[in-house]
Amino acid sequence: MARREKYNRYGDDFKATAVALTEVKGVKATYVVEALDIHEVMLYRW
């Protein structure tokens, strides 16, 4: 399997906002990752 040539880099503000969205009552992590188009594992690592 070939490695990707370019990876997305996310800033600290983006990461903090993504994590904060998961703390809103009634919002699931799966909703956040779909809306932001990121992988679920990335969100949990942040």
Long-range contacts (C-beta under 8 A, 24 or more apart in sequence): 10-38, 10-42, 15-46, 18-43, 18-46, 19-43, 19-46
